[in-house]
Every structure is written in C-alpha cells, then in structure tokens.
Amino acid sequence: MKIALAGKGGVGKTTISAALIGLFAERGHRVFAVDADPDTNLGVTLGFPSHVLDRLTPIIELKDLIEERTGTGAFFVANPDVRDILDRHAVQVGSVSLFRMGGVKAAGTQCYCRENAFLKALVSSLVLGDKDLVVLDMGAGIEHLTRGTASGVDLLLVVTEPTCVSAESARTIARLGRDLGVPNVRVLGNKVRSERERRFLAETFGHDLVGVVPYDETVAEAALEPAVAGPSGPEPALGVLRGALRRSLEDLYPTLAGLAGGPEA
C-alpha cells in the first residue's frame, strides 16, 4: 500500500510520517520512505546516521539521468522507465529504504515538471509485496498535489492542527486529493490539547477524521536532541516516537492499513 502525508507547514507532518514509518517497520513491513518535501528532514527525523544520509543523492540533482529518461526540449516523457533507479539512489537502515526529492530550485529557474514526472514514475514503479509500504512525506501546502505527485497512492492522510487556518488548508488539500482520484482521503488531527479542540476537529471534518494525536511536550523536547539510529533500524532521540506519539498511532494502524488496502496484521 502507498500512503502520502500532506498538510500545512508546521503541523507536524514529518514527525507523524516518521512515527508511522517506525510503527510499520515494527509490524514487519518493508517501508519505502519518500522525502518529497524540498525541505528534506525526514531522514534526520527517522534517525538515519549522517554518514548514511550523505550517500543519498536527491532526485533533482540527477539532472543527466532525468533528461535521459524524460527527454529534453519543450516536450518530455510523462511516464519514464525508472525501474532500475531505486536500488541505485536509495539508502537503507533496517527495513526502511529512503529516497528524497531534493531541495528548492532557485527563484526564476525552471519548474519541477520533469522531476515530478520522475518521482511519480518512481513511486508507481515500486512492485510491492503484501507487507510492503510506501510512505511519502509531501511538501508543505498544495504544490505537489497541483502537480499530481500524489496520484497513484492508496491513501492521502492530511495532517492538521486544531485551528481554523490549519483546518482550511486541510480541507483544500483533501479536496485536491479527491480531484486527483486518490481512493481514500482522510484527516489526522495533531497536537490536540483539549476536548474542545477534539470536538472542533470532529465537527469540522466529520467521518473524514480518522483520529487525533494528543499534544505531548516530550515530542517537542525530543526535537532539540540529535536523532540516532538503533540496532534494528531508525529510531528518534529519546525514543519519543516509540513512546507517546507512536502509541497514539498504534490504535489507528488497523484503520490505516484497511484504508490503504493492506493487511491489518
């Protein structure tokens, strides 16, 4: 199954992505983690060692390879053959393989059209077994959705804080996801501090709200510590994502697995 996470900047999308990836890995899944956010932080949040991340070449830096597969000039191949790319341009710790889109282009330069076509083809080309997952940590906002990067996923999980501004962004992202034809679009509330905030999310999103993650000060404190890799795979500093945050997501696992069409084991 293939899951994309999106949301307004600052809602904790990358932290949730890392926690889900860790949870899925613990459940015996092989996970392909895709850092599709130009502000590439997923590898650090997962706890991949710096010497491992240093070996990871961002997709947008594969200029010659992208042009070779998508063509040059005004027209390009929208569905390039990329089946050989993942093994050559991903890094692995434990059962988690990571590859990333790359940084932001300079102002006034060309758009991401070729790179997005390349990324879409990469995700689509993954041949998954019954216990394999793809988790895409999308960039903040809606650019990736307007370019169709999330098309082909089984579940779009929109992360939101319990505020009017964040909720409005979440509604826009959810609508774009449905317009792309994503089979399942759901909203996950994050940093929920009170019953009032929980009710706000429930009233705003109704049946689209798949769950809420309570605010936990230790998660914020963990962000101040360097991430480290554990013996069985990537683990965040202080084990926080293994603790409070991951316990919250543990209850959601059967629902998310079912929505994405995967096993509920």
C-alpha positions in Angstrom: 0.0 0.0 0.0 1.1 3.6 -0.7 0.3 6.4 1.8 1.0 10.1 1.2 1.0 12.6 4.1 0.3 16.3 3.4 -0.6 19.4 5.3 0.1 23.0 6.1 3.7 23.8 7.2 4.3 23.3 10.9 1.5 20.8 11.6 4.0 18.0 12.4 3.6 16.1 9.2 7.2 14.9 9.0 7.1 13.8 12.7 3.9 11.9 12.0 5.4 10.4 8.9 8.5 9.2 10.8 6.3 7.8 13.6 4.2 5.8 11.1 7.2 4.5 9.3 8.7 3.3 12.6 5.3 1.7 13.5 5.0 0.0 10.2 8.6 -1.3 10.4 8.0 -2.7 13.8 4.9 -4.5 12.4 7.2 -6.3 10.0 6.6 -4.2 6.9 9.4 -3.3 4.5 8.9 0.5 4.1 10.0 2.8 1.2 10.2 6.3 2.8 9.9 9.0 0.2 11.0 12.5 1.3 9.1 14.6 -1.2 9.5 17.8 0.8 12.0 20.2 -0.6 13.0 21.0 3.0 14.4 17.5 3.4 14.1 16.5 7.1 12.6 13.0 7.0 15.9 11.2 7.1 17.1 13.2 10.1 13.7 12.7 11.9 13.9 8.9 11.3 17.4 8.9 12.8 19.4 7.9 9.8 23.1 8.5 10.6 24.6 11.5 8.8 27.2 9.3 7.0 24.3 7.3 5.5 22.3 10.4 4.5 25.5 11.8 2.9 25.3 9.0 0.4 21.8 9.9 -0.6 21.6 11.8 -3.9 18.4 13.9 -4.2 16.3 13.2 -7.3 16.5 16.8 -8.6 20.3 16.5 -8.7 20.1 13.6 -11.1 19.9 16.1 -14.0 21.5 14.0 -16.7 19.6 10.9 -15.7 16.3 12.7 -15.6 16.9 14.2 -19.0 17.9 10.8 -20.3 14.6 9.2 -19.1 12.2 12.1 -19.7 13.7 13.7 -22.8 14.9 17.2 -23.5 13.4 20.3 -25.0 9.9 21.6 -24.6 8.3 18.2 -24.5 9.1 15.4 -22.1 8.0 11.8 -21.4 5.5 11.8 -18.6 5.9 8.1 -17.7 9.7 7.4 -17.9 11.1 4.0 -17.3 12.8 4.2 -13.8 12.6 0.6 -12.6 16.4 0.4 -12.1 16.7 3.7 -10.2 15.6 2.8 -6.6 18.3 0.4 -5.8 21.0 2.8 -7.1 19.7 6.0 -5.4 18.2 5.0 -2.1 19.8 4.3 1.3 18.6 1.7 3.8 18.6 1.3 7.5 16.9 -1.9 8.8 13.7 -2.5 6.9 13.4 1.2 5.8 14.7 2.4 2.5 14.8 6.2 2.0 15.0 8.4 -1.1 14.2 12.0 -1.5 13.1 14.7 -4.0 15.7 17.3 -3.1 16.0 21.0 -2.3 14.2 24.0 -3.7 15.3 25.4 -7.0 16.5 29.0 -7.2 14.0 31.7 -8.0 13.4 32.2 -11.7 14.6 28.8 -12.7 12.6 26.1 -14.4 9.7 24.3 -12.8 9.7 20.8 -11.3 7.7 19.2 -14.1 10.3 16.7 -15.2 11.4 15.9 -11.6 7.8 15.4 -10.5 7.2 13.1 -13.5 10.3 11.2 -12.5 9.1 10.9 -8.9 5.6 9.8 -9.9 7.2 7.2 -12.1 9.5 6.0 -9.2 6.6 5.6 -6.8 4.4 3.9 -9.5 7.2 1.5 -10.5 7.6 0.0 -7.0 6.4 -3.6 -7.0 5.2 -4.2 -3.6 4.7 -7.4 -1.7 1.8 -8.0 0.7 3.8 -6.5 3.6 5.5 -3.6 1.7 4.5 0.0 2.1 5.4 3.4 0.6 5.1 6.5 2.8 5.5 9.8 1.1 6.2 12.9 3.2 4.9 15.6 0.9 6.0 19.2 0.9 4.0 21.8 2.9 1.0 23.2 1.1 -0.5 22.1 -2.2 2.2 22.3 -4.9 2.8 18.6 -5.1 -0.9 18.0 -5.3 -1.4 20.5 -8.1 1.4 18.8 -10.0 -0.2 15.4 -9.4 2.7 13.9 -7.5 0.4 12.1 -5.1 -1.6 10.4 -7.8 -1.3 6.7 -7.6 -1.3 6.5 -3.8 -3.9 4.4 -2.0 -4.4 6.8 1.0 -3.8 10.6 1.4 -3.5 11.4 5.0 -3.9 15.1 5.6 -2.4 16.3 8.9 -3.9 19.3 10.6 -3.7 21.2 13.9 -7.0 22.1 15.6 -7.1 25.7 14.3 -9.3 27.4 11.7 -6.3 28.3 9.5 -4.9 24.8 9.5 -8.3 23.2 9.0 -9.0 25.4 6.0 -5.7 24.3 4.5 -6.5 20.7 5.2 -9.9 21.0 3.5 -8.2 22.4 0.4 -5.6 19.6 0.3 -8.3 16.9 0.9 -10.3 18.3 -2.0 -7.3 18.3 -4.3 -6.6 14.8 -3.3 -10.1 13.7 -4.3 -9.8 15.6 -7.6 -6.6 13.5 -8.3 -8.7 10.4 -7.8 -7.0 9.2 -4.6 -9.3 6.3 -3.4 -9.1 7.3 0.3 -8.6 10.8 1.7 -8.6 11.2 5.5 -7.6 13.8 8.0 -5.5 13.3 11.1 -5.6 15.8 13.9 -2.3 16.6 15.6 -1.2 18.5 18.7 -4.7 18.2 20.3 -4.6 19.7 23.8 -8.3 19.6 24.9 -11.7 18.1 24.5 -12.8 21.4 22.8 -10.1 21.0 20.2 -11.1 17.4 19.6 -14.7 18.5 19.1 -13.6 21.2 16.7 -11.9 18.7 14.5 -14.8 16.2 14.7 -17.3 18.9 13.8 -15.1 20.3 11.0 -14.2 17.0 9.3 -16.9 14.5 10.3 -16.3 11.0 9.1 -13.1 12.1 7.3 -11.3 12.5 10.6 -9.5 9.2 11.1 -8.1 10.1 14.6 -6.3 12.6 16.7 -2.8 12.7 18.2 -2.6 14.5 21.6 -0.1 17.2 22.1 2.9 15.9 24.0 5.6 18.2 25.4 8.2 15.4 25.2 7.8 15.3 21.4 8.8 18.9 21.2 11.7 18.4 23.6 12.9 15.5 21.5 13.2 17.8 18.5 16.0 19.5 20.4 18.1 16.4 20.6 20.1 14.8 17.8 18.5 11.7 16.2 20.3 8.4 16.4 19.8 5.0 14.7 19.0 2.0 16.8 20.3 -1.6 16.1 17.1 -2.6 14.3 16.6 0.5 12.3 16.0 4.2 12.6 14.9 5.5 16.0 14.4 9.1 17.1 16.2 10.6 20.0 14.8 9.7 23.5 12.6 7.1 22.0 9.8 9.5 22.0 8.2 8.4 18.7 8.4 4.9 20.0 6.6 6.1 23.1 3.7 8.6 23.4 3.3 9.5 19.8 3.6 6.0 18.4 1.2 4.7 21.0 -1.4 7.1 19.7 -0.9 5.9 16.1 -0.9 2.2 17.2 -4.7 2.4 17.7 -5.0 3.8 14.1 -2.9 1.1 12.5 -5.8 -1.3 11.6 -7.8 1.6 10.1 -5.0 3.0 8.1 -4.0 -0.4 6.8 -7.5 -1.2 5.8 -8.0 2.2 4.0 -4.8 1.7 2.1 -5.8 -1.8 1.1 -3.0 -3.6 3.0 -3.0 -6.3 5.6 -4.2 -5.4 9.2 -1.6 -7.6 10.8 
